[in-house]
Amino acid sequence: TPRYSPDGRYIAYRSQATAGFESDRWRLMLYDRRENRTRELLPRFDAHVEELTFAPDSGSLYFLSGERGEHPIFNVSVADGSLRKVVGGYNGELQVARDGRSLVFTRSSAAGPAEIYTARLDGVVPPGGAGNQAAQLTHTNDTFMQQFALRPAEELTWAGAGGTKVSGWLVKP
């Protein structure tokens, strides 16, 4: 999944450290074409980096990663690797809009199929948006899904072996 930065300086891609080990973590790598140097951008990030795309200014990347049954959108700085979660939820098909001012992505849940959402990059909540700063653009499945009256899944946590925190989901009929 190589991606050129808009300014052409960088190529970002995913890589695994151990060849042939399918459970290895997908890392975010950054090749600097000007300096002819490659580095791992998030060496301490303990999850898979999945879909990725550059910010319009080439100064950061947006990517998806699994986190407790969700696929939030993260942003990482090219300069120093600083990381922040931008949008929660179970998201996919991440892109930066043509105007460079918002993200466009799909979102689904245990109670509904994928619809198209947007979130502004400046942090302003768009019309129709909620606390996670995402606004639903399409409602293709609303009428069809109403007949099922599905409830949202509820996250549960409990102590496992050695006091390890274990998470699960309760889906009620």
Chimera marker file (.cmm) of the C-alpha trace (Angstrom):
<marker_set name="trace">
<marker id="1" x="0.000" y="0.000" z="0.000" r="1" g="1" b="0" radius="0.5"/>
<marker id="2" x="2.594" y="2.618" z="-0.951" r="1" g="1" b="0" radius="0.5"/>
<marker id="3" x="1.391" y="6.224" z="-0.954" r="1" g="1" b="0" radius="0.5"/>
<marker id="4" x="3.232" y="9.254" z="-2.349" r="1" g="1" b="0" radius="0.5"/>
<marker id="5" x="3.024" y="12.447" z="-0.340" r="1" g="1" b="0" radius="0.5"/>
<marker id="6" x="1.341" y="15.323" z="-2.209" r="1" g="1" b="0" radius="0.5"/>
<marker id="7" x="4.683" y="17.190" z="-2.389" r="1" g="1" b="0" radius="0.5"/>
<marker id="8" x="6.409" y="14.073" z="-3.798" r="1" g="1" b="0" radius="0.5"/>
<marker id="9" x="9.068" y="13.942" z="-1.077" r="1" g="1" b="0" radius="0.5"/>
<marker id="10" x="7.886" y="10.851" z="0.816" r="1" g="1" b="0" radius="0.5"/>
<marker id="11" x="6.572" y="7.392" z="0.122" r="1" g="1" b="0" radius="0.5"/>
<marker id="12" x="4.652" y="5.862" z="3.029" r="1" g="1" b="0" radius="0.5"/>
<marker id="13" x="3.999" y="2.132" z="3.115" r="1" g="1" b="0" radius="0.5"/>
<marker id="14" x="3.266" y="-0.761" z="5.452" r="1" g="1" b="0" radius="0.5"/>
<marker id="15" x="5.827" y="-3.413" z="6.304" r="1" g="1" b="0" radius="0.5"/>
<marker id="16" x="6.245" y="-6.406" z="8.574" r="1" g="1" b="0" radius="0.5"/>
<marker id="17" x="9.546" y="-6.994" z="10.387" r="1" g="1" b="0" radius="0.5"/>
<marker id="18" x="9.501" y="-10.791" z="10.132" r="1" g="1" b="0" radius="0.5"/>
<marker id="19" x="9.151" y="-12.273" z="6.643" r="1" g="1" b="0" radius="0.5"/>
<marker id="20" x="6.678" y="-15.140" z="6.415" r="1" g="1" b="0" radius="0.5"/>
<marker id="21" x="5.146" y="-14.470" z="9.851" r="1" g="1" b="0" radius="0.5"/>
<marker id="22" x="1.534" y="-13.651" z="9.002" r="1" g="1" b="0" radius="0.5"/>
<marker id="23" x="0.687" y="-12.487" z="12.541" r="1" g="1" b="0" radius="0.5"/>
<marker id="24" x="3.450" y="-9.889" z="12.552" r="1" g="1" b="0" radius="0.5"/>
<marker id="25" x="2.386" y="-6.279" z="13.172" r="1" g="1" b="0" radius="0.5"/>
<marker id="26" x="1.985" y="-4.076" z="10.089" r="1" g="1" b="0" radius="0.5"/>
<marker id="27" x="4.257" y="-1.083" z="10.720" r="1" g="1" b="0" radius="0.5"/>
<marker id="28" x="4.133" y="2.367" z="9.127" r="1" g="1" b="0" radius="0.5"/>
<marker id="29" x="7.301" y="3.075" z="7.170" r="1" g="1" b="0" radius="0.5"/>
<marker id="30" x="8.360" y="6.359" z="5.599" r="1" g="1" b="0" radius="0.5"/>
<marker id="31" x="10.880" y="6.653" z="2.787" r="1" g="1" b="0" radius="0.5"/>
<marker id="32" x="12.331" y="10.148" z="2.402" r="1" g="1" b="0" radius="0.5"/>
<marker id="33" x="13.223" y="10.467" z="-1.288" r="1" g="1" b="0" radius="0.5"/>
<marker id="34" x="15.342" y="13.599" z="-0.749" r="1" g="1" b="0" radius="0.5"/>
<marker id="35" x="17.488" y="12.056" z="1.994" r="1" g="1" b="0" radius="0.5"/>
<marker id="36" x="17.357" y="8.485" z="0.618" r="1" g="1" b="0" radius="0.5"/>
<marker id="37" x="16.422" y="7.248" z="4.106" r="1" g="1" b="0" radius="0.5"/>
<marker id="38" x="13.712" y="4.922" z="5.448" r="1" g="1" b="0" radius="0.5"/>
<marker id="39" x="12.380" y="4.945" z="9.006" r="1" g="1" b="0" radius="0.5"/>
<marker id="40" x="9.552" y="3.429" z="10.984" r="1" g="1" b="0" radius="0.5"/>
<marker id="41" x="7.252" y="6.296" z="11.880" r="1" g="1" b="0" radius="0.5"/>
<marker id="42" x="5.558" y="4.657" z="14.906" r="1" g="1" b="0" radius="0.5"/>
<marker id="43" x="8.033" y="2.194" z="16.478" r="1" g="1" b="0" radius="0.5"/>
<marker id="44" x="6.137" y="2.049" z="19.806" r="1" g="1" b="0" radius="0.5"/>
<marker id="45" x="2.640" y="1.746" z="18.311" r="1" g="1" b="0" radius="0.5"/>
<marker id="46" x="1.335" y="-1.666" z="19.395" r="1" g="1" b="0" radius="0.5"/>
<marker id="47" x="-1.287" y="-2.293" z="16.691" r="1" g="1" b="0" radius="0.5"/>
<marker id="48" x="-1.547" y="-2.865" z="12.963" r="1" g="1" b="0" radius="0.5"/>
<marker id="49" x="-1.449" y="0.171" z="10.703" r="1" g="1" b="0" radius="0.5"/>
<marker id="50" x="-4.053" y="-0.366" z="8.036" r="1" g="1" b="0" radius="0.5"/>
<marker id="51" x="-5.378" y="2.013" z="5.351" r="1" g="1" b="0" radius="0.5"/>
<marker id="52" x="-3.325" y="5.197" z="5.082" r="1" g="1" b="0" radius="0.5"/>
<marker id="53" x="-3.313" y="8.538" z="3.284" r="1" g="1" b="0" radius="0.5"/>
<marker id="54" x="-1.283" y="11.735" z="3.478" r="1" g="1" b="0" radius="0.5"/>
<marker id="55" x="-2.588" y="15.076" z="4.720" r="1" g="1" b="0" radius="0.5"/>
<marker id="56" x="-2.713" y="17.724" z="1.972" r="1" g="1" b="0" radius="0.5"/>
<marker id="57" x="0.404" y="19.487" z="3.320" r="1" g="1" b="0" radius="0.5"/>
<marker id="58" x="2.459" y="16.234" z="3.407" r="1" g="1" b="0" radius="0.5"/>
<marker id="59" x="3.224" y="16.952" z="7.073" r="1" g="1" b="0" radius="0.5"/>
<marker id="60" x="1.228" y="14.055" z="8.484" r="1" g="1" b="0" radius="0.5"/>
<marker id="61" x="-0.604" y="10.863" z="7.606" r="1" g="1" b="0" radius="0.5"/>
<marker id="62" x="-4.059" y="9.623" z="8.470" r="1" g="1" b="0" radius="0.5"/>
<marker id="63" x="-4.524" y="5.896" z="9.000" r="1" g="1" b="0" radius="0.5"/>
<marker id="64" x="-6.883" y="3.291" z="10.392" r="1" g="1" b="0" radius="0.5"/>
<marker id="65" x="-6.005" y="0.825" z="13.108" r="1" g="1" b="0" radius="0.5"/>
<marker id="66" x="-7.985" y="-1.662" z="15.151" r="1" g="1" b="0" radius="0.5"/>
<marker id="67" x="-8.697" y="-0.607" z="18.721" r="1" g="1" b="0" radius="0.5"/>
<marker id="68" x="-11.056" y="-2.527" z="21.032" r="1" g="1" b="0" radius="0.5"/>
<marker id="69" x="-13.470" y="-3.633" z="18.325" r="1" g="1" b="0" radius="0.5"/>
<marker id="70" x="-13.368" y="-0.348" z="16.423" r="1" g="1" b="0" radius="0.5"/>
<marker id="71" x="-11.325" y="1.131" z="13.571" r="1" g="1" b="0" radius="0.5"/>
<marker id="72" x="-10.645" y="4.728" z="14.568" r="1" g="1" b="0" radius="0.5"/>
<marker id="73" x="-8.819" y="7.222" z="12.374" r="1" g="1" b="0" radius="0.5"/>
<marker id="74" x="-5.422" y="8.358" z="13.658" r="1" g="1" b="0" radius="0.5"/>
<marker id="75" x="-3.102" y="11.160" z="12.585" r="1" g="1" b="0" radius="0.5"/>
<marker id="76" x="0.695" y="10.940" z="12.863" r="1" g="1" b="0" radius="0.5"/>
<marker id="77" x="3.229" y="13.718" z="12.291" r="1" g="1" b="0" radius="0.5"/>
<marker id="78" x="5.932" y="13.044" z="9.687" r="1" g="1" b="0" radius="0.5"/>
<marker id="79" x="8.358" y="15.297" z="11.579" r="1" g="1" b="0" radius="0.5"/>
<marker id="80" x="8.277" y="13.694" z="15.027" r="1" g="1" b="0" radius="0.5"/>
<marker id="81" x="5.892" y="10.711" z="14.999" r="1" g="1" b="0" radius="0.5"/>
<marker id="82" x="3.469" y="12.337" z="17.440" r="1" g="1" b="0" radius="0.5"/>
<marker id="83" x="0.151" y="10.518" z="17.329" r="1" g="1" b="0" radius="0.5"/>
<marker id="84" x="-3.458" y="11.469" z="18.007" r="1" g="1" b="0" radius="0.5"/>
<marker id="85" x="-6.815" y="9.804" z="17.498" r="1" g="1" b="0" radius="0.5"/>
<marker id="86" x="-8.951" y="11.948" z="15.192" r="1" g="1" b="0" radius="0.5"/>
<marker id="87" x="-12.260" y="10.081" z="14.812" r="1" g="1" b="0" radius="0.5"/>
<marker id="88" x="-13.657" y="7.059" z="16.664" r="1" g="1" b="0" radius="0.5"/>
<marker id="89" x="-15.979" y="4.373" z="15.302" r="1" g="1" b="0" radius="0.5"/>
<marker id="90" x="-15.556" y="1.449" z="12.923" r="1" g="1" b="0" radius="0.5"/>
<marker id="91" x="-14.316" y="3.198" z="9.789" r="1" g="1" b="0" radius="0.5"/>
<marker id="92" x="-12.918" y="2.158" z="6.415" r="1" g="1" b="0" radius="0.5"/>
<marker id="93" x="-12.047" y="3.348" z="2.897" r="1" g="1" b="0" radius="0.5"/>
<marker id="94" x="-10.322" y="6.465" z="4.209" r="1" g="1" b="0" radius="0.5"/>
<marker id="95" x="-9.578" y="9.380" z="1.864" r="1" g="1" b="0" radius="0.5"/>
<marker id="96" x="-8.832" y="13.083" z="2.105" r="1" g="1" b="0" radius="0.5"/>
<marker id="97" x="-11.439" y="15.121" z="0.219" r="1" g="1" b="0" radius="0.5"/>
<marker id="98" x="-10.331" y="16.960" z="-2.918" r="1" g="1" b="0" radius="0.5"/>
<marker id="99" x="-10.576" y="20.344" z="-1.186" r="1" g="1" b="0" radius="0.5"/>
<marker id="100" x="-8.118" y="19.087" z="1.473" r="1" g="1" b="0" radius="0.5"/>
<marker id="101" x="-10.339" y="20.262" z="4.331" r="1" g="1" b="0" radius="0.5"/>
<marker id="102" x="-12.013" y="17.019" z="5.371" r="1" g="1" b="0" radius="0.5"/>
<marker id="103" x="-11.763" y="13.250" z="5.547" r="1" g="1" b="0" radius="0.5"/>
<marker id="104" x="-14.250" y="11.024" z="3.750" r="1" g="1" b="0" radius="0.5"/>
<marker id="105" x="-14.734" y="7.420" z="4.881" r="1" g="1" b="0" radius="0.5"/>
<marker id="106" x="-17.252" y="4.663" z="5.399" r="1" g="1" b="0" radius="0.5"/>
<marker id="107" x="-18.553" y="3.683" z="8.819" r="1" g="1" b="0" radius="0.5"/>
<marker id="108" x="-20.438" y="0.592" z="9.880" r="1" g="1" b="0" radius="0.5"/>
<marker id="109" x="-21.498" y="-1.006" z="13.151" r="1" g="1" b="0" radius="0.5"/>
<marker id="110" x="-22.942" y="-4.239" z="14.482" r="1" g="1" b="0" radius="0.5"/>
<marker id="111" x="-26.370" y="-2.650" z="13.972" r="1" g="1" b="0" radius="0.5"/>
<marker id="112" x="-25.883" y="-1.256" z="10.489" r="1" g="1" b="0" radius="0.5"/>
<marker id="113" x="-24.040" y="-1.602" z="7.176" r="1" g="1" b="0" radius="0.5"/>
<marker id="114" x="-21.553" y="0.907" z="5.811" r="1" g="1" b="0" radius="0.5"/>
<marker id="115" x="-22.579" y="4.472" z="5.002" r="1" g="1" b="0" radius="0.5"/>
<marker id="116" x="-20.420" y="7.411" z="3.914" r="1" g="1" b="0" radius="0.5"/>
<marker id="117" x="-19.252" y="9.930" z="6.524" r="1" g="1" b="0" radius="0.5"/>
<marker id="118" x="-17.102" y="13.035" z="6.626" r="1" g="1" b="0" radius="0.5"/>
<marker id="119" x="-15.041" y="14.765" z="9.310" r="1" g="1" b="0" radius="0.5"/>
<marker id="120" x="-13.415" y="18.161" z="8.954" r="1" g="1" b="0" radius="0.5"/>
<marker id="121" x="-9.639" y="18.367" z="9.409" r="1" g="1" b="0" radius="0.5"/>
<marker id="122" x="-9.862" y="21.672" z="11.286" r="1" g="1" b="0" radius="0.5"/>
<marker id="123" x="-11.737" y="20.004" z="14.158" r="1" g="1" b="0" radius="0.5"/>
<marker id="124" x="-15.008" y="21.861" z="13.544" r="1" g="1" b="0" radius="0.5"/>
<marker id="125" x="-18.039" y="19.590" z="13.878" r="1" g="1" b="0" radius="0.5"/>
<marker id="126" x="-19.798" y="19.499" z="10.472" r="1" g="1" b="0" radius="0.5"/>
<marker id="127" x="-23.593" y="19.877" z="10.204" r="1" g="1" b="0" radius="0.5"/>
<marker id="128" x="-25.149" y="16.623" z="11.354" r="1" g="1" b="0" radius="0.5"/>
<marker id="129" x="-21.953" y="15.648" z="13.201" r="1" g="1" b="0" radius="0.5"/>
<marker id="130" x="-21.746" y="14.387" z="16.749" r="1" g="1" b="0" radius="0.5"/>
<marker id="131" x="-19.134" y="14.392" z="19.510" r="1" g="1" b="0" radius="0.5"/>
<marker id="132" x="-16.725" y="12.359" z="17.405" r="1" g="1" b="0" radius="0.5"/>
<marker id="133" x="-16.828" y="15.101" z="14.751" r="1" g="1" b="0" radius="0.5"/>
<marker id="134" x="-18.176" y="12.854" z="12.010" r="1" g="1" b="0" radius="0.5"/>
<marker id="135" x="-21.260" y="13.600" z="9.951" r="1" g="1" b="0" radius="0.5"/>
<marker id="136" x="-23.191" y="10.966" z="8.016" r="1" g="1" b="0" radius="0.5"/>
<marker id="137" x="-23.534" y="11.881" z="4.330" r="1" g="1" b="0" radius="0.5"/>
<marker id="138" x="-25.543" y="8.926" z="2.991" r="1" g="1" b="0" radius="0.5"/>
<marker id="139" x="-28.591" y="7.137" z="4.412" r="1" g="1" b="0" radius="0.5"/>
<marker id="140" x="-28.863" y="4.410" z="1.790" r="1" g="1" b="0" radius="0.5"/>
<marker id="141" x="-29.778" y="1.655" z="4.243" r="1" g="1" b="0" radius="0.5"/>
<marker id="142" x="-31.938" y="3.547" z="6.782" r="1" g="1" b="0" radius="0.5"/>
<marker id="143" x="-35.368" y="2.461" z="5.504" r="1" g="1" b="0" radius="0.5"/>
<marker id="144" x="-34.319" y="-1.151" z="4.988" r="1" g="1" b="0" radius="0.5"/>
<marker id="145" x="-32.645" y="-1.450" z="8.425" r="1" g="1" b="0" radius="0.5"/>
<marker id="146" x="-35.616" y="-0.004" z="10.363" r="1" g="1" b="0" radius="0.5"/>
<marker id="147" x="-37.523" y="-3.273" z="9.978" r="1" g="1" b="0" radius="0.5"/>
<marker id="148" x="-34.915" y="-5.109" z="12.062" r="1" g="1" b="0" radius="0.5"/>
<marker id="149" x="-34.769" y="-2.727" z="15.067" r="1" g="1" b="0" radius="0.5"/>
<marker id="150" x="-31.181" y="-3.777" z="15.795" r="1" g="1" b="0" radius="0.5"/>
<marker id="151" x="-29.578" y="-2.507" z="18.968" r="1" g="1" b="0" radius="0.5"/>
<marker id="152" x="-26.000" y="-1.236" z="19.178" r="1" g="1" b="0" radius="0.5"/>
<marker id="153" x="-23.466" y="-3.710" z="20.542" r="1" g="1" b="0" radius="0.5"/>
<marker id="154" x="-22.373" y="-3.066" z="24.131" r="1" g="1" b="0" radius="0.5"/>
<marker id="155" x="-18.715" y="-3.337" z="25.106" r="1" g="1" b="0" radius="0.5"/>
<marker id="156" x="-17.987" y="-5.371" z="28.227" r="1" g="1" b="0" radius="0.5"/>
<marker id="157" x="-14.698" y="-5.668" z="30.095" r="1" g="1" b="0" radius="0.5"/>
<marker id="158" x="-13.634" y="-8.090" z="32.812" r="1" g="1" b="0" radius="0.5"/>
<marker id="159" x="-10.498" y="-9.318" z="34.529" r="1" g="1" b="0" radius="0.5"/>
<marker id="160" x="-8.885" y="-12.319" z="32.891" r="1" g="1" b="0" radius="0.5"/>
<marker id="161" x="-5.933" y="-14.486" z="33.904" r="1" g="1" b="0" radius="0.5"/>
<marker id="162" x="-3.363" y="-12.591" z="35.924" r="1" g="1" b="0" radius="0.5"/>
<marker id="163" x="-5.689" y="-9.578" z="36.112" r="1" g="1" b="0" radius="0.5"/>
<marker id="164" x="-5.355" y="-8.864" z="32.392" r="1" g="1" b="0" radius="0.5"/>
<marker id="165" x="-8.191" y="-6.682" z="31.105" r="1" g="1" b="0" radius="0.5"/>
<marker id="166" x="-10.341" y="-8.579" z="28.599" r="1" g="1" b="0" radius="0.5"/>
<marker id="167" x="-12.882" y="-6.905" z="26.305" r="1" g="1" b="0" radius="0.5"/>
<marker id="168" x="-15.877" y="-8.390" z="24.557" r="1" g="1" b="0" radius="0.5"/>
<marker id="169" x="-19.134" y="-7.384" z="22.932" r="1" g="1" b="0" radius="0.5"/>
<marker id="170" x="-22.704" y="-8.166" z="23.902" r="1" g="1" b="0" radius="0.5"/>
<marker id="171" x="-25.131" y="-8.185" z="20.968" r="1" g="1" b="0" radius="0.5"/>
<marker id="172" x="-28.723" y="-8.487" z="22.143" r="1" g="1" b="0" radius="0.5"/>
<marker id="173" x="-31.459" y="-9.929" z="19.935" r="1" g="1" b="0" radius="0.5"/>
<link id1="1" id2="2" r="1" g="1" b="0" radius="0.2"/>
<link id1="2" id2="3" r="1" g="1" b="0" radius="0.2"/>
<link id1="3" id2="4" r="1" g="1" b="0" radius="0.2"/>
<link id1="4" id2="5" r="1" g="1" b="0" radius="0.2"/>
<link id1="5" id2="6" r="1" g="1" b="0" radius="0.2"/>
<link id1="6" id2="7" r="1" g="1" b="0" radius="0.2"/>
<link id1="7" id2="8" r="1" g="1" b="0" radius="0.2"/>
<link id1="8" id2="9" r="1" g="1" b="0" radius="0.2"/>
<link id1="9" id2="10" r="1" g="1" b="0" radius="0.2"/>
<link id1="10" id2="11" r="1" g="1" b="0" radius="0.2"/>
<link id1="11" id2="12" r="1" g="1" b="0" radius="0.2"/>
<link id1="12" id2="13" r="1" g="1" b="0" radius="0.2"/>
<link id1="13" id2="14" r="1" g="1" b="0" radius="0.2"/>
<link id1="14" id2="15" r="1" g="1" b="0" radius="0.2"/>
<link id1="15" id2="16" r="1" g="1" b="0" radius="0.2"/>
<link id1="16" id2="17" r="1" g="1" b="0" radius="0.2"/>
<link id1="17" id2="18" r="1" g="1" b="0" radius="0.2"/>
<link id1="18" id2="19" r="1" g="1" b="0" radius="0.2"/>
<link id1="19" id2="20" r="1" g="1" b="0" radius="0.2"/>
<link id1="20" id2="21" r="1" g="1" b="0" radius="0.2"/>
<link id1="21" id2="22" r="1" g="1" b="0" radius="0.2"/>
<link id1="22" id2="23" r="1" g="1" b="0" radius="0.2"/>
<link id1="23" id2="24" r="1" g="1" b="0" radius="0.2"/>
<link id1="24" id2="25" r="1" g="1" b="0" radius="0.2"/>
<link id1="25" id2="26" r="1" g="1" b="0" radius="0.2"/>
<link id1="26" id2="27" r="1" g="1" b="0" radius="0.2"/>
<link id1="27" id2="28" r="1" g="1" b="0" radius="0.2"/>
<link id1="28" id2="29" r="1" g="1" b="0" radius="0.2"/>
<link id1="29" id2="30" r="1" g="1" b="0" radius="0.2"/>
<link id1="30" id2="31" r="1" g="1" b="0" radius="0.2"/>
<link id1="31" id2="32" r="1" g="1" b="0" radius="0.2"/>
<link id1="32" id2="33" r="1" g="1" b="0" radius="0.2"/>
<link id1="33" id2="34" r="1" g="1" b="0" radius="0.2"/>
<link id1="34" id2="35" r="1" g="1" b="0" radius="0.2"/>
<link id1="35" id2="36" r="1" g="1" b="0" radius="0.2"/>
<link id1="36" id2="37" r="1" g="1" b="0" radius="0.2"/>
<link id1="37" id2="38" r="1" g="1" b="0" radius="0.2"/>
<link id1="38" id2="39" r="1" g="1" b="0" radius="0.2"/>
<link id1="39" id2="40" r="1" g="1" b="0" radius="0.2"/>
<link id1="40" id2="41" r="1" g="1" b="0" radius="0.2"/>
<link id1="41" id2="42" r="1" g="1" b="0" radius="0.2"/>
<link id1="42" id2="43" r="1" g="1" b="0" radius="0.2"/>
<link id1="43" id2="44" r="1" g="1" b="0" radius="0.2"/>
<link id1="44" id2="45" r="1" g="1" b="0" radius="0.2"/>
<link id1="45" id2="46" r="1" g="1" b="0" radius="0.2"/>
<link id1="46" id2="47" r="1" g="1" b="0" radius="0.2"/>
<link id1="47" id2="48" r="1" g="1" b="0" radius="0.2"/>
<link id1="48" id2="49" r="1" g="1" b="0" radius="0.2"/>
<link id1="49" id2="50" r="1" g="1" b="0" radius="0.2"/>
<link id1="50" id2="51" r="1" g="1" b="0" radius="0.2"/>
<link id1="51" id2="52" r="1" g="1" b="0" radius="0.2"/>
<link id1="52" id2="53" r="1" g="1" b="0" radius="0.2"/>
<link id1="53" id2="54" r="1" g="1" b="0" radius="0.2"/>
<link id1="54" id2="55" r="1" g="1" b="0" radius="0.2"/>
<link id1="55" id2="56" r="1" g="1" b="0" radius="0.2"/>
<link id1="56" id2="57" r="1" g="1" b="0" radius="0.2"/>
<link id1="57" id2="58" r="1" g="1" b="0" radius="0.2"/>
<link id1="58" id2="59" r="1" g="1" b="0" radius="0.2"/>
<link id1="59" id2="60" r="1" g="1" b="0" radius="0.2"/>
<link id1="60" id2="61" r="1" g="1" b="0" radius="0.2"/>
<link id1="61" id2="62" r="1" g="1" b="0" radius="0.2"/>
<link id1="62" id2="63" r="1" g="1" b="0" radius="0.2"/>
<link id1="63" id2="64" r="1" g="1" b="0" radius="0.2"/>
<link id1="64" id2="65" r="1" g="1" b="0" radius="0.2"/>
<link id1="65" id2="66" r="1" g="1" b="0" radius="0.2"/>
<link id1="66" id2="67" r="1" g="1" b="0" radius="0.2"/>
<link id1="67" id2="68" r="1" g="1" b="0" radius="0.2"/>
<link id1="68" id2="69" r="1" g="1" b="0" radius="0.2"/>
<link id1="69" id2="70" r="1" g="1" b="0" radius="0.2"/>
<link id1="70" id2="71" r="1" g="1" b="0" radius="0.2"/>
<link id1="71" id2="72" r="1" g="1" b="0" radius="0.2"/>
<link id1="72" id2="73" r="1" g="1" b="0" radius="0.2"/>
<link id1="73" id2="74" r="1" g="1" b="0" radius="0.2"/>
<link id1="74" id2="75" r="1" g="1" b="0" radius="0.2"/>
<link id1="75" id2="76" r="1" g="1" b="0" radius="0.2"/>
<link id1="76" id2="77" r="1" g="1" b="0" radius="0.2"/>
<link id1="77" id2="78" r="1" g="1" b="0" radius="0.2"/>
<link id1="78" id2="79" r="1" g="1" b="0" radius="0.2"/>
<link id1="79" id2="80" r="1" g="1" b="0" radius="0.2"/>
<link id1="80" id2="81" r="1" g="1" b="0" radius="0.2"/>
<link id1="81" id2="82" r="1" g="1" b="0" radius="0.2"/>
<link id1="82" id2="83" r="1" g="1" b="0" radius="0.2"/>
<link id1="83" id2="84" r="1" g="1" b="0" radius="0.2"/>
<link id1="84" id2="85" r="1" g="1" b="0" radius="0.2"/>
<link id1="85" id2="86" r="1" g="1" b="0" radius="0.2"/>
<link id1="86" id2="87" r="1" g="1" b="0" radius="0.2"/>
<link id1="87" id2="88" r="1" g="1" b="0" radius="0.2"/>
<link id1="88" id2="89" r="1" g="1" b="0" radius="0.2"/>
<link id1="89" id2="90" r="1" g="1" b="0" radius="0.2"/>
<link id1="90" id2="91" r="1" g="1" b="0" radius="0.2"/>
<link id1="91" id2="92" r="1" g="1" b="0" radius="0.2"/>
<link id1="92" id2="93" r="1" g="1" b="0" radius="0.2"/>
<link id1="93" id2="94" r="1" g="1" b="0" radius="0.2"/>
<link id1="94" id2="95" r="1" g="1" b="0" radius="0.2"/>
<link id1="95" id2="96" r="1" g="1" b="0" radius="0.2"/>
<link id1="96" id2="97" r="1" g="1" b="0" radius="0.2"/>
<link id1="97" id2="98" r="1" g="1" b="0" radius="0.2"/>
<link id1="98" id2="99" r="1" g="1" b="0" radius="0.2"/>
<link id1="99" id2="100" r="1" g="1" b="0" radius="0.2"/>
<link id1="100" id2="101" r="1" g="1" b="0" radius="0.2"/>
<link id1="101" id2="102" r="1" g="1" b="0" radius="0.2"/>
<link id1="102" id2="103" r="1" g="1" b="0" radius="0.2"/>
<link id1="103" id2="104" r="1" g="1" b="0" radius="0.2"/>
<link id1="104" id2="105" r="1" g="1" b="0" radius="0.2"/>
<link id1="105" id2="106" r="1" g="1" b="0" radius="0.2"/>
<link id1="106" id2="107" r="1" g="1" b="0" radius="0.2"/>
<link id1="107" id2="108" r="1" g="1" b="0" radius="0.2"/>
<link id1="108" id2="109" r="1" g="1" b="0" radius="0.2"/>
<link id1="109" id2="110" r="1" g="1" b="0" radius="0.2"/>
<link id1="110" id2="111" r="1" g="1" b="0" radius="0.2"/>
<link id1="111" id2="112" r="1" g="1" b="0" radius="0.2"/>
<link id1="112" id2="113" r="1" g="1" b="0" radius="0.2"/>
<link id1="113" id2="114" r="1" g="1" b="0" radius="0.2"/>
<link id1="114" id2="115" r="1" g="1" b="0" radius="0.2"/>
<link id1="115" id2="116" r="1" g="1" b="0" radius="0.2"/>
<link id1="116" id2="117" r="1" g="1" b="0" radius="0.2"/>
<link id1="117" id2="118" r="1" g="1" b="0" radius="0.2"/>
<link id1="118" id2="119" r="1" g="1" b="0" radius="0.2"/>
<link id1="119" id2="120" r="1" g="1" b="0" radius="0.2"/>
<link id1="120" id2="121" r="1" g="1" b="0" radius="0.2"/>
<link id1="121" id2="122" r="1" g="1" b="0" radius="0.2"/>
<link id1="122" id2="123" r="1" g="1" b="0" radius="0.2"/>
<link id1="123" id2="124" r="1" g="1" b="0" radius="0.2"/>
<link id1="124" id2="125" r="1" g="1" b="0" radius="0.2"/>
<link id1="125" id2="126" r="1" g="1" b="0" radius="0.2"/>
<link id1="126" id2="127" r="1" g="1" b="0" radius="0.2"/>
<link id1="127" id2="128" r="1" g="1" b="0" radius="0.2"/>
<link id1="128" id2="129" r="1" g="1" b="0" radius="0.2"/>
<link id1="129" id2="130" r="1" g="1" b="0" radius="0.2"/>
<link id1="130" id2="131" r="1" g="1" b="0" radius="0.2"/>
<link id1="131" id2="132" r="1" g="1" b="0" radius="0.2"/>
<link id1="132" id2="133" r="1" g="1" b="0" radius="0.2"/>
<link id1="133" id2="134" r="1" g="1" b="0" radius="0.2"/>
<link id1="134" id2="135" r="1" g="1" b="0" radius="0.2"/>
<link id1="135" id2="136" r="1" g="1" b="0" radius="0.2"/>
<link id1="136" id2="137" r="1" g="1" b="0" radius="0.2"/>
<link id1="137" id2="138" r="1" g="1" b="0" radius="0.2"/>
<link id1="138" id2="139" r="1" g="1" b="0" radius="0.2"/>
<link id1="139" id2="140" r="1" g="1" b="0" radius="0.2"/>
<link id1="140" id2="141" r="1" g="1" b="0" radius="0.2"/>
<link id1="141" id2="142" r="1" g="1" b="0" radius="0.2"/>
<link id1="142" id2="143" r="1" g="1" b="0" radius="0.2"/>
<link id1="143" id2="144" r="1" g="1" b="0" radius="0.2"/>
<link id1="144" id2="145" r="1" g="1" b="0" radius="0.2"/>
<link id1="145" id2="146" r="1" g="1" b="0" radius="0.2"/>
<link id1="146" id2="147" r="1" g="1" b="0" radius="0.2"/>
<link id1="147" id2="148" r="1" g="1" b="0" radius="0.2"/>
<link id1="148" id2="149" r="1" g="1" b="0" radius="0.2"/>
<link id1="149" id2="150" r="1" g="1" b="0" radius="0.2"/>
<link id1="150" id2="151" r="1" g="1" b="0" radius="0.2"/>
<link id1="151" id2="152" r="1" g="1" b="0" radius="0.2"/>
<link id1="152" id2="153" r="1" g="1" b="0" radius="0.2"/>
<link id1="153" id2="154" r="1" g="1" b="0" radius="0.2"/>
<link id1="154" id2="155" r="1" g="1" b="0" radius="0.2"/>
<link id1="155" id2="156" r="1" g="1" b="0" radius="0.2"/>
<link id1="156" id2="157" r="1" g="1" b="0" radius="0.2"/>
<link id1="157" id2="158" r="1" g="1" b="0" radius="0.2"/>
<link id1="158" id2="159" r="1" g="1" b="0" radius="0.2"/>
<link id1="159" id2="160" r="1" g="1" b="0" radius="0.2"/>
<link id1="160" id2="161" r="1" g="1" b="0" radius="0.2"/>
<link id1="161" id2="162" r="1" g="1" b="0" radius="0.2"/>
<link id1="162" id2="163" r="1" g="1" b="0" radius="0.2"/>
<link id1="163" id2="164" r="1" g="1" b="0" radius="0.2"/>
<link id1="164" id2="165" r="1" g="1" b="0" radius="0.2"/>
<link id1="165" id2="166" r="1" g="1" b="0" radius="0.2"/>
<link id1="166" id2="167" r="1" g="1" b="0" radius="0.2"/>
<link id1="167" id2="168" r="1" g="1" b="0" radius="0.2"/>
<link id1="168" id2="169" r="1" g="1" b="0" radius="0.2"/>
<link id1="169" id2="170" r="1" g="1" b="0" radius="0.2"/>
<link id1="170" id2="171" r="1" g="1" b="0" radius="0.2"/>
<link id1="171" id2="172" r="1" g="1" b="0" radius="0.2"/>
<link id1="172" id2="173" r="1" g="1" b="0" radius="0.2"/>
</marker_set>
